Structure formats: C-alpha cells, structure tokens
Amino acid sequence: MTDLQLSLVAAGVAFIVVLVIYNKWQEYRARKSVDQAFSGGHDDVLMNPAERGDFSATRQEPQFGDGDIDASDFSDADTVTPAISAAEVGIEDEPELSVDDLIDCVIPLEFESPVRGEKLLQEVAELKYVGKKPVHFIGLTHEGKRDEIAHGGVYTSMFAGVQMVSRSGPLNELEYSEFVSKLREIADRLNAHSDVPDMNRVMSNARELHQFVAEHDAQLSVNVLSNGAPWDITTLLGALEKQGFDVRADGRLVMPDGDVGNLFTLSTNVSASETVTSKLTLLLDVPCVSPDLEGFGVMAKCARSLASRLGGTVVDDGNNPISEQALAEIADQVREFCNAMAVAEIPAGSRRAKRLFS
C-alpha cells in the first residue's frame, strides 16, 4: 500500500472517529437538557391546588414539578367555569342510552309477548356493526321505560339503532340494507313486528347529520419547537410519563381527563427508530372534550411549561411563534364552538359527541 493510500485510510478513520464522538456528544447534550428540565424542585401550579387559582383570570405560567399530575387536577370548581352547562339546554337530565334517536336510525321491534333480557342479548350478539357503522339495542320495560337490555330484565319491545354518521362518513344504502335485512331475521326469530323507515328519508337524515359533523370536526394543535439541540426521546418519554401522560404504542402520549377519556395528546413527531426530536405537538380533539375541563387552556399551559423547561418556543404548524393574545383568542373561539354544539343538543365531550366524532 502506498504512502498516499495509507494517508487516505488514516484520514478516513480519523473522520469516522470524530463523527462518532460528535454524535455521542450530541446524544449526551440531548439527554442532559431533558434531565435538567424535569429535575427541578420547584412547585408545579398544575399539580398544586393551593397555587392554581383561576387560570383564566391570573394566567399564571405553569411549571412541571417532580410529582405526578392527573387531569382531575385541572377540573375543580376553582379553575373551571363552563361556558354553558348541559342542564341549561335540557339534554342531560336522563342517562344517555346506547340507542340515541338524534344520531341513530332507530327501528322498533314489538313483541307478541314479553321477552327476557338474556334471550334478547343472545339474539342480537352477532349484530354489532353494518359496514363501519355501530349497531346498538335497548329495551322497553313493563313500566314503559327505555333501558339497556340486561340479564334478568323483561321487555315488551326492543329498539335497534344504527349510527347514521361517523368521521368516516354517513350511513350508506348498502349499510342500511344490511341493517334492515339482519334485523328482520332477528324479528322473525322473536315473533316481533318491525316498522322499517323509508330508505330515502334515512339517507337524507344521515347526510344532514354528516354536514353537522363536517362543520364541527375541529382539532387544534400547538407545538413546542426546540431553540437549540434536539431532545433525547428516551429521557423525554420517561419524564413525561411521570408527569401523568400515558404512553401509547404509536408513540403518542395521552393526558387523561380524570374520568375515562382523554384531554389531549402529545406527539414527538418522529418514528420509533429515531432517538431525538426537535418538535413536540399537542393536539386537542375539540368536540370530544367537555368544555368544563377547559381542554385548550390546559393544553396551552402545558405547552408553555414544556417550552420554558426544555428551552423551546410555542409555535403553530408553520413554526411561527404563538403569542399569549393569540392563545387567549383561540380559547374564546373554543368556548363559542362548544356553546354552539350544546345548542345543537350535541354537547362537546358527551357520549353523543364522542360517538359521532369517532
């Protein structure tokens, strides 16, 4: 091997060594920046009820501390003033049933004689979906009350409902025909009489409801963009999980709402094979979160806190900084949006809304 070749090999090896050292240094800086951001010993106003007060009035900047957080911390009476309560529009006085006259095409089946709940459940067990639309059943008791079908119950009629709309689109003719066909088979086995609505009228109702869903399918996001070196994913996920986020298999992190739902989600915007990220995205599914929880306000607080702790900036999807005034204006728009949904008898965060926007 000539001197020139030896020199080139040596230079190449040296370059590779320098590159490996540089990458290791970058990884170390990324881990260290996240470790430092989440190792502070100061209080977190999101987790300390005595310190929170009314965030809509004081607009106090939050800071994550060392303890776990729970979405129930965000929804106490001191911090939340709902824009409009469901009771004020008269739609939450009774428990919501799985069959809903507003969003389902409902077909009654009248029995010649009362039928026990266990028999009904057995007969309808296979009919859960037609196409992508869910199907549910409720019964009519001797007292004339609609209720969920249960073992031990006795029912004089049954109501079958197929959901007319979801985010995937409205109920179509094929789905409705399948629903009617399978329902007639069930009616024959139960010696029941059914009154099937006209398909054209059902399709018209489905399209009208789909228009409402399309107009109110609002998802709002804010981002936290690194001002310097990227953040180490492993350290970041571990720290956020300790702060109350649930880590999902797809890489998203979900902030629970304190009940059985989600308040908002957080994405690292990178694939599972990547080790660092420079941008976090927080996303609020507006129609699926009750206004009582002030989801956007809490999400904005979380984004500002992350930006402060991690050395980042709160930005929009175009990486343009979002001002405090802009965030406040968006929060007002969210409240108006939720008011409109309540007036339409589909309150944000209700079972009805979550079914439609699924």
Backbone hydrogen bonds in HBPLUS format (Angstrom, degrees):
<---DONOR---> <-ACCEPTOR-->    atom                        ^
c    i                          cat <-CA-CA->   ^        H-A-AA   ^      H-
h    n   atom  resd res      DA  || num        DHA   H-A  angle D-A-AA Bond
n    s   type  num  typ     dist DA aas  dist angle  dist       angle   num
A0006-LEU N   A0002-THR O   2.95 MM   4  6.26 161.7  1.99 152.8 158.1     1
A0007-SER N   A0003-ASP O   2.89 MM   4  6.08 152.4  1.96 145.1 152.8     2
A0008-LEU N   A0004-LEU O   2.94 MM   4  6.24 155.7  2.00 148.4 154.9     3
A0009-VAL N   A0005-GLN O   2.90 MM   4  6.18 161.0  1.94 153.1 157.9     4
A0010-ALA N   A0006-LEU O   2.94 MM   4  6.12 164.7  1.97 149.0 153.3     5
A0011-ALA N   A0007-SER O   2.90 MM   4  6.10 155.9  1.96 145.7 152.7     6
A0012-GLY N   A0008-LEU O   2.90 MM   4  6.12 154.5  1.97 146.3 153.4     7
A0013-VAL N   A0009-VAL O   2.91 MM   4  6.19 163.3  1.94 155.8 159.4     8
A0014-ALA N   A0010-ALA O   2.94 MM   4  6.10 162.7  1.97 148.0 153.2     9
A0015-PHE N   A0011-ALA O   2.93 MM   4  6.14 151.9  2.01 144.3 151.9    10
A0016-ILE N   A0012-GLY O   3.00 MM   4  6.28 159.6  2.04 150.8 155.7    11
A0017-VAL N   A0013-VAL O   2.94 MM   4  6.20 162.2  1.97 154.5 159.2    12
A0018-VAL N   A0014-ALA O   2.96 MM   4  6.18 162.8  1.99 148.2 152.9    13
A0019-LEU N   A0015-PHE O   2.86 MM   4  6.10 155.2  1.92 147.9 155.3    14
A0020-VAL N   A0016-ILE O   2.90 MM   4  6.16 160.1  1.94 154.6 158.9    15
A0021-ILE N   A0017-VAL O   2.96 MM   4  6.19 165.3  1.98 152.7 156.9    16
A0022-TYR N   A0018-VAL O   2.89 MM   4  6.08 156.3  1.94 147.6 154.5    17
A0023-ASN N   A0019-LEU O   2.96 MM   4  6.21 161.3  2.00 149.8 154.3    18
A0024-LYS N   A0020-VAL O   2.95 MM   4  6.18 163.4  1.98 152.6 157.1    19
A0025-TRP N   A0021-ILE O   2.92 MM   4  6.12 152.4  1.99 145.3 153.4    20
A0026-GLN N   A0022-TYR O   2.89 MM   4  6.21 153.4  1.96 149.3 156.6    21
A0027-GLU N   A0023-ASN O   2.92 MM   4  6.22 160.1  1.96 153.1 158.0    22
A0028-TYR N   A0024-LYS O   2.91 MM   4  6.12 154.8  1.97 145.8 153.1    23
A0029-ARG N   A0025-TRP O   2.90 MM   4  6.18 158.1  1.95 148.9 154.5    24
A0030-ALA N   A0026-GLN O   2.90 MM   4  6.15 156.7  1.95 148.7 155.4    25
A0031-ARG N   A0027-GLU O   2.95 MM   4  6.20 164.1  1.97 152.0 155.5    26
A0032-LYS N   A0028-TYR O   2.86 MM   4  5.99 162.1  1.90 149.7 155.6    27
A0033-SER N   A0029-ARG O   2.86 MM   4  5.98 156.3  1.92 148.4 154.1    28
A0034-VAL N   A0030-ALA O   3.29 MM   4  6.51 158.9  2.34 144.4 148.9    29
A0035-ASP N   A0031-ARG O   2.88 MM   4  6.07 165.8  1.90 154.8 159.6    30
A0036-GLN N   A0032-LYS O   2.90 MM   4  6.02 164.6  1.93 149.8 153.6    31
A0037-ALA N   A0033-SER O   3.05 MM   4  6.14 147.4  2.15 134.9 144.1    32
A0038-PHE N   A0034-VAL O   3.13 MM   4  6.35 148.4  2.23 153.2 159.1    33
A0039-SER N   A0036-GLN O   3.46 MM   3  5.25 170.1  2.47 100.6 103.1    34
A0047-MET N   A0044-ASP O   2.97 MM   3  5.40 148.2  2.08 109.7 119.1    35
A0048-ASN N   A0044-ASP O   3.07 MM   4  6.15 122.5  2.41 147.2 163.2    36
A0051-GLU N   A0048-ASN O   2.89 MM   3  5.43 146.1  2.00 117.1 126.9    37
A0052-ARG N   A0048-ASN O   3.19 MM   4  6.33 131.0  2.44 148.5 161.8    38
A0057-ALA N   A0054-ASP O   3.06 MM   3  5.52 146.0  2.18 108.7 118.2    39
A0058-THR N   A0054-ASP O   2.97 MM   4  6.18 173.7  1.97 164.6 165.9    40
A0059-ARG N   A0055-PHE O   2.95 MM   4  4.78 143.0  2.09 116.0 126.8    41
A0069-ILE N   A0243-GLN O   3.23 MM 174  5.37 133.8  2.46  92.5 103.7    42
A0073-ASP N   A0070-ASP O   2.82 MM   3  5.61 157.5  1.87 123.6 130.2    43
A0074-PHE N   A0071-ALA O   2.90 MM   3  5.32 154.5  1.97 110.4 118.6    44
A0075-SER N   A0072-SER O   3.33 MM   3  5.39 164.0  2.35 104.4 109.0    45
A0079-THR N   A0076-ASP O   3.14 MM   3  5.76 143.8  2.28 114.8 123.3    46
A0080-VAL N   A0076-ASP O   3.25 MM   4  6.29 138.4  2.43 155.4 167.1    47
A0088-GLU N   A0085-SER O   3.07 MM   3  5.37 134.3  2.29 102.4 114.1    48
A0089-VAL N   A0086-ALA O   3.09 MM   3  5.58 146.5  2.21 109.2 118.1    49
A0090-GLY N   A0087-ALA O   3.01 MM   3  4.86 155.1  2.07  98.8 106.6    50
A0104-ASP N   A0100-ASP O   2.84 MM   4  5.49 141.1  1.99 161.7 169.3    51
A0164-MET N   A0103-ILE O   2.95 MM  61  5.96 179.6  1.96 160.8 160.9    52
A0105-CYS N   A0162-VAL O   2.87 MM  57  5.35 163.7  1.89 150.5 151.1    53
A0162-VAL N   A0105-CYS O   3.14 MM  57  5.35 156.5  2.19 137.1 139.7    54
A0107-ILE N   A0160-ALA O   2.77 MM  53  5.25 161.8  1.80 155.2 161.1    55
A0160-ALA N   A0107-ILE O   2.94 MM  53  5.25 176.4  1.94 147.6 147.1    56
A0109-LEU N   A0158-MET O   2.64 MM  49  5.07 154.8  1.70 163.3 167.5    57
A0158-MET N   A0109-LEU O   2.84 MM  49  5.07 154.2  1.91 143.5 152.2    58
A0110-GLU N   A0193-HIS O   2.87 MM  83  5.16 161.4  1.90 151.3 150.7    59
A0193-HIS N   A0110-GLU O   2.88 MM  83  5.16 158.2  1.93 143.8 147.3    60
A0111-PHE N   A0156-THR O   3.23 MM  45  5.84 164.3  2.26 149.6 152.3    61
A0115-VAL N   A0155-TYR O   2.91 MM  40  5.40 162.0  1.94 150.8 153.3    62
A0155-TYR N   A0115-VAL O   2.91 MM  40  5.40 165.4  1.93 145.9 150.3    63
A0120-LEU N   A0116-ARG O   3.26 MM   4  6.62 159.9  2.30 150.6 156.3    64
A0117-GLY N   A0153-GLY O   2.71 MM  36  4.93 152.2  1.78 146.6 144.0    65
A0121-LEU N   A0117-GLY O   2.89 MM   4  6.13 165.7  1.92 158.5 162.1    66
A0122-GLN N   A0118-GLU O   3.14 MM   4  6.23 148.4  2.25 135.2 143.1    67
A0123-GLU N   A0119-LYS O   3.03 MM   4  6.30 154.0  2.10 147.2 154.0    68
A0124-VAL N   A0120-LEU O   3.04 MM   4  6.28 151.6  2.12 155.4 162.2    69
A0127-LEU N   A0124-VAL O   3.10 MM   3  5.47 149.8  2.19 111.6 120.6    70
A0135-VAL N   A0128-LYS O   2.74 MM   7  5.04 152.6  1.82 140.1 136.3    71
A0130-VAL N   A0133-LYS O   2.98 MM   3  5.43 154.4  2.05 150.4 157.9    72
A0133-LYS N   A0130-VAL O   3.02 MM   3  5.43 161.6  2.06 135.5 134.3    73
A0163-GLN N   A0134-PRO O   3.06 MM  29  5.79 168.3  2.08 170.0 173.8    74
A0136-HIS N   A0161-GLY O   2.91 MM  25  5.32 160.2  1.95 152.2 158.4    75
A0161-GLY N   A0136-HIS O   2.87 MM  25  5.32 169.1  1.88 157.1 158.9    76
A0138-ILE N   A0159-PHE O   3.04 MM  21  5.34 152.8  2.11 145.4 154.0    77
A0159-PHE N   A0138-ILE O   2.81 MM  21  5.34 168.5  1.83 153.2 156.2    78
A0139-GLY N   A0147-ASP O   2.84 MM   8  5.52 164.9  1.86 173.7 171.6    79
A0147-ASP N   A0139-GLY O   2.91 MM   8  5.52 156.2  1.97 156.7 162.7    80
A0140-LEU N   A0157-SER O   2.93 MM  17  5.09 155.0  1.99 139.4 136.7    81
A0156-THR N   A0140-LEU O   2.84 MM  16  5.74 152.6  1.91 167.9 173.5    82
A0141-THR N   A0145-LYS O   2.98 MM   4  5.35 171.1  1.99 143.6 144.4    83
A0144-GLY N   A0141-THR O   2.91 MM   3  5.25 159.7  1.95 113.2 117.9    84
A0153-GLY N   A0150-ALA O   3.12 MM   3  5.56 162.2  2.15 128.8 132.7    85
A0171-LEU N   A0164-MET O   2.65 MM   7  4.86 142.5  1.78 150.8 145.5    86
A0166-SER N   A0169-GLY O   3.17 MM   3  5.47 150.4  2.26 133.5 142.2    87
A0169-GLY N   A0166-SER O   2.98 MM   3  5.47 162.5  2.01 115.6 121.3    88
A0176-TYR N   A0172-ASN O   2.97 MM   4  6.22 163.3  2.00 156.2 161.4    89
A0177-SER N   A0173-GLU O   2.88 MM   4  6.02 159.1  1.93 147.9 153.9    90
A0178-GLU N   A0174-LEU O   2.99 MM   4  6.18 157.3  2.05 146.0 151.9    91
A0179-PHE N   A0175-GLU O   2.97 MM   4  6.18 156.2  2.02 146.4 153.2    92
A0180-VAL N   A0176-TYR O   2.96 MM   4  6.22 165.9  1.98 155.8 158.0    93
A0181-SER N   A0177-SER O   2.94 MM   4  6.06 162.8  1.97 148.4 153.7    94
A0182-LYS N   A0178-GLU O   3.00 MM   4  6.15 170.7  2.01 153.4 155.4    95
A0183-LEU N   A0179-PHE O   2.96 MM   4  6.03 149.7  2.05 144.9 154.2    96
A0184-ARG N   A0180-VAL O   2.95 MM   4  6.12 148.2  2.05 147.6 155.0    97
A0185-GLU N   A0181-SER O   3.25 MM   4  6.58 147.0  2.37 141.2 149.6    98
A0186-ILE N   A0182-LYS O   3.17 MM   4  6.49 153.3  2.24 142.7 149.1    99
A0187-ALA N   A0183-LEU O   2.87 MM   4  6.13 158.1  1.92 147.4 153.9   100
A0188-ASP N   A0184-ARG O   2.92 MM   4  6.11 153.1  2.00 144.8 151.0   101
A0189-ARG N   A0185-GLU O   3.21 MM   4  6.49 156.0  2.27 143.7 149.3   102
A0190-LEU N   A0186-ILE O   3.07 MM   4  6.31 138.0  2.25 144.6 156.3   103
A0192-ALA N   A0187-ALA O   2.87 MM   5  4.73 173.2  1.87 142.8 145.1   104
A0191-ASN N   A0188-ASP O   3.34 MM   3  5.11 161.9  2.38  97.9 103.1   105
A0202-VAL N   A0198-ASP O   3.09 MM   4  6.40 157.8  2.14 152.3 159.0   106
A0203-MET N   A0199-MET O   2.83 MM   4  6.08 164.8  1.86 161.4 164.9   107
A0204-SER N   A0200-ASN O   3.01 MM   4  6.16 151.6  2.09 141.3 149.0   108
A0205-ASN N   A0201-ARG O   3.01 MM   4  6.26 158.4  2.06 147.9 153.1   109
A0206-ALA N   A0202-VAL O   2.91 MM   4  6.15 155.4  1.98 149.8 157.1   110
A0207-ARG N   A0203-MET O   2.98 MM   4  6.21 158.2  2.03 147.4 152.4   111
A0208-GLU N   A0204-SER O   3.04 MM   4  6.25 155.9  2.10 146.3 153.0   112
A0209-LEU N   A0205-ASN O   2.97 MM   4  6.19 159.7  2.02 149.4 154.6   113
A0210-HIS N   A0206-ALA O   2.88 MM   4  6.04 150.6  1.97 144.5 153.4   114
A0211-GLN N   A0207-ARG O   3.04 MM   4  6.27 143.3  2.18 140.8 149.4   115
A0212-PHE N   A0208-GLU O   3.36 MM   4  6.77 149.7  2.46 140.5 147.3   116
A0213-VAL N   A0209-LEU O   3.06 MM   4  6.47 159.4  2.11 150.0 155.3   117
A0214-ALA N   A0210-HIS O   2.86 MM   4  6.09 162.2  1.89 152.8 157.3   118
A0215-GLU N   A0211-GLN O   3.03 MM   4  6.20 150.8  2.11 144.2 151.6   119
A0216-HIS N   A0212-PHE O   3.06 MM   4  6.22 129.5  2.33 143.3 156.4   120
A0216-HIS N   A0213-VAL O   3.19 MM   3  5.18 138.1  2.37  96.9 108.5   121
A0218-ALA N   A0216-HIS O   2.97 MM   2  5.57 129.5  2.23 105.8  91.0   122
A0286-VAL N   A0218-ALA O   3.06 MM  68  5.65 125.9  2.37 143.3 158.2   123
A0220-LEU N   A0284-LEU O   2.93 MM  64  5.18 149.6  2.03 151.6 154.2   124
A0284-LEU N   A0220-LEU O   2.74 MM  64  5.18 166.7  1.76 160.0 164.8   125
A0222-VAL N   A0282-LEU O   2.98 MM  60  5.40 150.4  2.07 147.9 157.4   126
A0282-LEU N   A0222-VAL O   2.82 MM  60  5.40 173.0  1.83 176.6 175.9   127
A0223-ASN N   A0315-VAL O   2.96 MM  92  5.13 157.6  2.01 163.0 161.5   128
A0315-VAL N   A0223-ASN O   2.79 MM  92  5.13 155.9  1.85 135.1 143.5   129
A0224-VAL N   A0280-LEU O   2.80 MM  56  5.09 155.2  1.86 144.5 151.7   130
A0280-LEU N   A0224-VAL O   2.95 MM  56  5.09 158.0  1.99 140.8 147.9   131
A0225-LEU N   A0313-THR O   2.87 MM  88  5.22 167.5  1.89 150.5 149.9   132
A0313-THR N   A0225-LEU O   2.82 MM  88  5.22 146.0  1.93 139.0 149.5   133
A0226-SER N   A0278-SER O   2.85 MM  52  5.11 168.8  1.86 152.7 152.9   134
A0227-ASN N   A0311-GLY O   2.98 MM  84  5.91 162.2  2.01 150.4 148.1   135
A0231-TRP N   A0277-THR O   2.72 MM  46  5.34 164.5  1.75 159.6 154.0   136
A0277-THR N   A0231-TRP O   2.93 MM  46  5.34 146.1  2.05 141.8 152.6   137
A0236-LEU N   A0232-ASP O   3.00 MM   4  6.03 155.5  2.06 146.0 153.9   138
A0233-ILE N   A0275-THR O   2.80 MM  42  5.34 175.4  1.81 141.6 142.9   139
A0237-LEU N   A0233-ILE O   2.81 MM   4  5.98 169.7  1.82 164.9 165.5   140
A0238-GLY N   A0234-THR O   3.14 MM   4  6.28 164.8  2.16 148.0 152.3   141
A0239-ALA N   A0235-THR O   3.03 MM   4  6.20 158.3  2.08 147.0 152.8   142
A0240-LEU N   A0236-LEU O   2.92 MM   4  6.13 163.7  1.95 155.2 159.7   143
A0241-GLU N   A0237-LEU O   2.91 MM   4  6.01 153.5  1.98 147.9 155.1   144
A0242-LYS N   A0238-GLY O   3.19 MM   4  6.41 149.8  2.28 140.4 147.6   145
A0243-GLN N   A0239-ALA O   3.20 MM   4  6.49 130.7  2.46 135.1 148.1   146
A0243-GLN N   A0240-LEU O   3.03 MM   3  4.93 130.1  2.29  91.8 105.9   147
A0245-PHE N   A0240-LEU O   3.24 MM   5  5.84 160.5  2.28 150.5 144.6   148
A0244-GLY N   A0241-GLU O   3.16 MM   3  5.40 164.5  2.18 107.6 111.5   149
A0246-ASP N   A0254-VAL O   2.73 MM   8  4.98 169.5  1.74 145.6 148.0   150
A0254-VAL N   A0246-ASP O   2.79 MM   8  4.98 161.0  1.82 142.5 147.8   151
A0248-ARG N   A0252-ARG O   2.87 MM   4  5.41 170.4  1.87 176.0 172.7   152
A0251-GLY N   A0248-ARG O   3.08 MM   3  5.54 161.3  2.11 117.5 120.2   153
A0253-LEU N   A0266-LEU O   2.61 MM  13  4.83 157.1  1.66 149.5 157.0   154
A0266-LEU N   A0253-LEU O   2.54 MM  13  4.83 145.2  1.65 149.0 157.3   155
A0255-MET N   A0264-PHE O   2.87 MM   9  5.52 178.2  1.87 173.2 173.6   156
A0263-LEU N   A0255-MET O   2.70 MM   8  5.51 171.6  1.70 167.6 170.6   157
A0257-ASP N   A0261-GLY O   3.06 MM   4  5.53 159.1  2.10 128.0 126.7   158
A0265-THR N   A0283-LEU O   2.94 MM  18  5.20 160.8  1.98 146.5 151.7   159
A0283-LEU N   A0265-THR O   2.85 MM  18  5.20 155.6  1.91 139.3 147.0   160
A0267-SER N   A0281-THR O   2.78 MM  14  5.13 155.6  1.84 145.6 153.9   161
A0281-THR N   A0267-SER O   2.92 MM  14  5.13 163.1  1.95 148.3 153.6   162
A0274-GLU N   A0271-SER O   3.18 MM   3  5.63 157.0  2.24 112.3 118.8   163
A0288-CYS N   A0285-ASP O   3.02 MM   3  5.67 148.7  2.12 122.1 131.7   164
A0289-VAL N   A0286-VAL O   3.28 MM   3  5.64 172.2  2.29 119.5 120.1   165
A0349-GLY N   A0287-PRO O   2.94 MM  62  6.07 154.9  2.00 133.6 129.9   166
A0293-LEU N   A0290-SER O   3.08 MM   3  5.74 155.7  2.15 116.5 122.3   167
A0294-GLU N   A0291-PRO O   3.05 MM   3  5.24 160.7  2.08 109.5 115.7   168
A0298-VAL N   A0294-GLU O   3.04 MM   4  6.29 163.5  2.07 161.8 166.9   169
A0299-MET N   A0295-GLY O   2.92 MM   4  6.05 157.5  1.97 147.3 154.2   170
A0300-ALA N   A0296-PHE O   2.85 MM   4  6.02 159.8  1.89 152.1 157.2   171
A0301-LYS N   A0297-GLY O   3.02 MM   4  6.22 156.3  2.07 143.9 150.3   172
A0302-CYS N   A0298-VAL O   2.96 MM   4  6.20 157.9  2.01 147.4 153.4   173
A0303-ALA N   A0299-MET O   2.94 MM   4  6.22 156.8  1.99 149.0 155.1   174
A0304-ARG N   A0300-ALA O   2.95 MM   4  6.21 161.2  1.98 151.7 156.3   175
A0305-SER N   A0301-LYS O   2.91 MM   4  6.10 156.5  1.97 149.4 156.3   176
A0306-LEU N   A0302-CYS O   2.91 MM   4  6.14 160.6  1.95 150.7 155.8   177
A0307-ALA N   A0303-ALA O   2.93 MM   4  6.13 160.4  1.97 148.3 153.9   178
A0308-SER N   A0304-ARG O   2.96 MM   4  6.15 156.4  2.01 145.2 151.4   179
A0309-ARG N   A0305-SER O   2.92 MM   4  6.13 164.2  1.95 153.9 157.8   180
A0310-LEU N   A0306-LEU O   2.84 MM   4  5.77 158.3  1.88 152.5 158.1   181
A0311-GLY N   A0307-ALA O   3.03 MM   4  5.53 123.7  2.36 135.6 143.7   182
A0312-GLY N   A0307-ALA O   2.82 MM   5  4.21 171.6  1.82 131.5 133.5   183
A0322-ILE N   A0314-VAL O   2.98 MM   8  5.95 160.0  2.02 142.7 142.6   184
A0316-ASP N   A0320-ASN O   2.85 MM   4  5.43 148.1  1.96 139.9 147.4   185
A0319-ASN N   A0316-ASP O   2.93 MM   3  5.20 156.5  1.99 118.4 119.5   186
A0327-LEU N   A0323-SER O   3.08 MM   4  6.40 158.7  2.12 149.6 154.9   187
A0328-ALA N   A0324-GLU O   2.98 MM   4  6.23 155.5  2.04 147.9 154.6   188
A0329-GLU N   A0325-GLN O   2.95 MM   4  6.20 153.3  2.02 147.9 155.2   189
A0330-ILE N   A0326-ALA O   2.97 MM   4  6.23 155.3  2.03 148.7 155.2   190
A0331-ALA N   A0327-LEU O   2.98 MM   4  6.23 155.4  2.05 145.8 152.4   191
A0332-ASP N   A0328-ALA O   3.09 MM   4  6.38 150.8  2.17 143.9 151.0   192
A0333-GLN N   A0329-GLU O   3.03 MM   4  6.35 153.9  2.10 145.5 152.6   193
A0334-VAL N   A0330-ILE O   2.90 MM   4  6.21 148.3  2.00 150.2 159.2   194
A0335-ARG N   A0331-ALA O   3.11 MM   4  6.41 154.4  2.18 145.1 151.0   195
A0336-GLU N   A0332-ASP O   3.05 MM   4  6.39 156.9  2.11 149.0 155.1   196
A0337-PHE N   A0333-GLN O   2.89 MM   4  6.07 154.3  1.95 145.1 152.7   197
A0338-CYS N   A0334-VAL O   2.93 MM   4  6.18 157.9  1.98 151.0 156.2   198
A0339-ASN N   A0335-ARG O   2.96 MM   4  6.19 149.3  2.05 144.2 152.8   199
A0340-ALA N   A0336-GLU O   3.04 MM   4  6.34 156.0  2.10 148.0 153.4   200
A0341-MET N   A0337-PHE O   3.08 MM   4  6.44 151.6  2.16 145.2 153.1   201
A0342-ALA N   A0338-CYS O   2.98 MM   4  6.20 153.4  2.05 146.2 153.1   202
A0343-VAL N   A0339-ASN O   2.99 MM   4  6.29 157.3  2.04 151.1 156.8   203
A0344-ALA N   A0340-ALA O   3.11 MM   4  6.32 144.3  2.24 140.2 149.5   204
A0346-ILE N   A0341-MET O   2.97 MM   5  5.29 161.7  2.00 162.6 156.9   205
A0345-GLU N   A0342-ALA O   2.94 MM   3  5.02 156.5  1.99 109.1 113.3   206
A0350-SER N   A0347-PRO O   3.10 MM   3  5.54 162.3  2.13 134.8 135.5   207
A0354-LYS N   A0350-SER O   2.92 MM   4  6.19 165.9  1.94 157.4 161.3   208
A0355-ARG N   A0351-ARG O   3.02 MM   4  6.17 146.7  2.13 143.6 151.7   209
A0356-LEU N   A0352-ARG O   3.14 MM   4  6.41 161.1  2.17 146.6 151.4   210
A0357-PHE N   A0353-ALA O   2.89 MM   4  6.03 161.4  1.93 155.9 160.8   211
